Amino acid sequence: MGFFFLVSGMLHKEADKIPWKKYLRTLIVPAIFFNILLWILEAPFWYSGLWNYSARFNITMPGTMADLFSVTGKNTVKAFLLGGKYHACSGPCWFLIALFVCKIATDLIKRYGKIALFLSICAFIFLTFWRHNFLFLGSSFMALPFFLVGVYGKDCIHHVCKKNVYSALGVVGFAAMLFLANLNGQVSMYGVSFGKNYPKIVSMILFYVTAFMGSLSLLTFFAMFKKTYPIVTSLATSLITVLGFQLFFIYIGWYMIDTIHSNIWVSILLSIPILFLCFCAHVVIKSFFPFFLGIRNA
């Protein structure tokens, strides 16, 4: 996730005024749209028994379709208000909320300088160290350092990626990242968790060292394979739809393809058709409902 926020920071464009309306249209509207869409699409799968509702949520499934819609709808709203303590129909859309906050915080820092930076640091300490995640603010400020490095360090990052020697070192750095990630244990931006194997301050340091190392390694590694850029670019243009729809297709894999639970290679292979299906969904939505992807004109 650090990689995606770093790249998002590199692509962030400065403006004389904070474009609140643009950020709302391109980030918040799609997040709301996909949660409403999946709220409608998922219910028949839970209610029919094709997906195991009780196993997923550890509660008995409501007796009627109307009750099921009511419960899932309320839980989705609670998930966004309380920062993921409840299941959202399209949970990965938290990324769009966090990206919205990162963009606003960055614009405020550029506009007001040290005062805004100091307030951002205070918010980071309060929200992430004590895991306050209402409106996904904890997740947002956990991601903010990556976004800021992307904004202010993009020229240096581009320079490093052009050097083949650095690209080779990126492969070594990626291996070191895997080692450190295993050392630190499971982390989660969604749950504002830096790791569980060490005291929190140590886990925080390990997390950022590991994530920055992995992010820069990925950038330098992909720079060695320029032919992959068209594929990566195509997927990047459909990122919002990938975020919005991926959980729907993952559930199909979880509950309709049993081997996905026990075979990591099946999971990896399934990620390819899932990305393809999300891309197809993106093309359809972009053609007929561009507004819900934050696109002003078709």
N, C-alpha and C positions, 0 to 999 in steps of 0.2 A: 504493500500500500504506500510505503514511503516513496517508492519509485514513481508511482502515478502522481503523487502530490508534487514531487520534484519536477517532473516533466510539465505538469500543469503550471507551475511557477515560471518555468522557462518560456511558456507560451503566453503568459499574462501580459496584457497590453496596458500601458499607462494612459491615463486620461486626465484632463484638466479638472473635471468634476467626477465625483464617485457616481458611476452609472448604475444607480440602484435598480431602476426599472429593467435595464438589460440583464442584470444578475438575477432578478426575480423571474424574468421571462425565460432565460436560458437554463436556469438551475432549479428553482423552486417549483415552477409550473410542471416540468417533466417529472420531478419527484412525486408530486401530487397525482399527476396523470397515471403513472405506472402503478402506483399503489391502488388507485381506484380500479384500473383495468384488471390487475391481478386479483383484486378482491372479488370481482365478478367472475373471472375465469377459474379461480382455484376452487371455489365452493362446491361445484358439482363433483370434482375429483375426491374431495374429502367426504362428501355426503354419500357418494356411491360406494365408498370403501376401496376404490382403486388406490388411494393414498391413505396411510394409516394415521388418522387424526390423533387417536389416543397415544400412540407411540411417540408422535412428534411433540405433543404438548403436555403429556402426562395428565390429561384430564379427559373425562368422558365427553364424547361428541354430542352436541345439542341434538334434541330429538327431531326438530323440523328444519327445513332449509331456511326458513325465515329466521329462526333462532341462530342458526349457523352464520348467516350473513350478519346478524346483529353482533354476535360475539367477535367474529373476525374483524369487522369494521371498527368496533370499539378498541380492540387490542392494537390495531394498526395506528389509530390516533394516539393511544397511550404510548406506543413504541416511540413515536416521534417527539412527544411531549416529555417523556421520561428518559429518552436516550437509550432505547433498546432493551429495557427490562421486560418488555413484552414483544411478541413476534409481530413484525410488520409484513404485510403481504409481499412487498418487494423490499426486503431489508437492505440489500446492497445500495439502495438509493440514499442511504445515510451519507455516502460519498459526496453526493450533490449538495447536501446541506452543509457538510464540512467545507466543501470547496467554496460555497457562498460565503461562509464566515471568514475563510482564509483570504479571499479576495477583498472583502470589506476591511479586514484588519490590515492588510498590506497597503491598501489605498490610504487608510487613516495614518499609517506610519509614514508614508511618503508625504502626506499632506501636513501632518503636525509634528513629525520628527521624533525627538527623544521622549516627549510626553506620551505619545501614543505607543512607542516602543516599551516604555516603562510599564504602562498599563497592561500591555499585552503579556509582558513577562509575569506580572502579578497574576493575571488571569490564568496563565499557563500553570503557575505553581498551585494556585487555589483549585483549579478545575481538574488538573491531571493527577496531582499528588494525592488528593483526597477523593478522586474519582467521582466528581459531580458532573453528570452527563445529561442534564435536562437540555432539551432541544439540540442534543448532540454537540454541546459546546465543549465538553471534555475531549471528545474525539477530534473536534476541530482544532483545538489548541495543541493537542498532541501531534497533529499533522502540520501545524503552522511552521515549525522550523524547516521542514522539507520544502515547503512552498517558498519561504523566504530565501533559502539557498538557491532555489531555481531562479527566482527573480533577480537577485543580486549577483549570482555567480554564473549566469548562463554563458557569458563570454569566455570565462575560464574553462567551463565544462566543454564548450564547443572546441576550444583549442586542444584540450586533452584528448577528445574523441578523434581528432584528426591525426594524431600521432600513433603510428603503428606500434611503437614500443610500449606506449601506455595501454594500447588495446590488448597486447599480450599480457601485461601485468594485470589487466582486468580479469582475465581468466583465473589467475592465481588469487586475486582478491575475492573472486566469487567463491572459491573453495574455502578461503578463510572465513568468509561470511557464513557459509553453511556450518562450519565448526563452531563459530561464536553463537549462532542461532540455537544450535543444539545445546550449547553450554548454558544459555540463558533460560531456555524453556519456552513454553507457549506464550505468545504475546497476542494482543488484540487491540487494534485501534477502535473497533466497534464497541468493545467492552472497556476501553481505557485501562488496559492491563499491560504493564511493561515486562512481565515475566514473574515467575514464582519461585525460582531457585535461589535467589539472593535477596538481601535487604533492598528495599524499594529504590534508594538512591543509586545503588550499584546496578540494579536491573535497568534503571533509566539510562545510565551511561552506556551499558552494554547494548541496549536496544538501539540507541542512536548511532553508536559506532558501527554496529552490525548493519543497520538499515541503510546508512549512508554508503558504507562499503559495498553493499549489495546493489544499491541503486546506481552508483557510479560504475561498478563492474558491468552491469547490464548495458549501460549506455556505451561504454567503450567496446564491449564485446560485439554488440550489434553493429558498431561502426565498421567492423572488419567485413561485414557481409552487406554491402550496399544494395544488393539485389533484393534484400528482404524489405527495403523501405516501402515499395508500393503496397505490399501486403500489410505491413504495419500501419501505413497511412490509411488504407481502406478500413481497417478495423478501428483505428483511432476515430475516424469520422462517425462511427456507429457506437461509440463508447457509451453514450447515454442509454441507448436501447439494450446494449449488453448488460449494463447495470440493472435496467428495469426488468428484463425478461429472463436473465440467467437462472434465477431461483426457480422459476416455473419449470424450466427444462431439467434442472438438477433434481427436482422432486420426481420427475418422470424416471430419471436414472436410478434414484434411490429406491423407489417403490415398485418399479416395473422391470428393472434389470437387477436382479438380486446380487449378481457378482460385484456390483459397484462397491458394496460394503467391505468385501474381503480382498479385492484385487486392485492395488493402486494403479497398475498399468491400464486396466480397463477404465479407471477414472480419468487417467491422462488422455487416453484415446477418445473418450467421450467428450472431452473438452473441445475437440476439433469440430464435431458436428454441432455442438451447442453454440459455439461461436458463429458457425455458418448460419444456423437457424436464427440466431439473434440478428445477424447482418441482414438476412432476408426480411425479418420483421421490421428492421429499420428502414429498408427500402420502401416497404408498403406504407408505414406510418408517415415517412417523409413525403411520399407522393400524395397521400390523401388527407393527412392531418399534421402538416408541418408545424403548426402552432404549438402542439403538445411536445415537440422536440426543441422548443425555443427558437424556431426559425420563423422570422417575420414574414417572409415571402416564400412561396413554393419555388 
